[in-house]
């Protein structure tokens, strides 16, 4: 279990060092874009696509920011337990 914990802490440290902006853009925005494209492909949107797509992107950015705070909370909690 010790090696797994060390690897997890090292991964979280790399995420922390790369910064919130990079995390939010790479994970949150890509999530929003993929979700938007999936909804567009598999359903008939009642609104024009150019209105819905920015909403999915904004939602992805908000999701990415929320995940940043959750990830850093887990990292800080794990570091305190070491």
Phi, psi and omega in degrees: 000334182295320180292321179296316180297318179295319178295319179296316178296320178295320178295314179297324178294319177297320177297316180297319181291328180287336173100161182291321183298313180296316179300313182295318181289316184286322183263314183288310182294320178295324176297315180297318180295313180296320178295318178298316178295322178297314179297319180297318183289319188262359178219159175267104181288131180288334178263158174300145185300325183293346175273320183285323186300315177297330177294319177295321178295316178297317177298322177295320177295319178295319178297318179297319178294319178296318179293329175300312182294322177295316181296316180291328175295316178297319181297311180296322178294317179293321179296321179295328181282345182288000000 
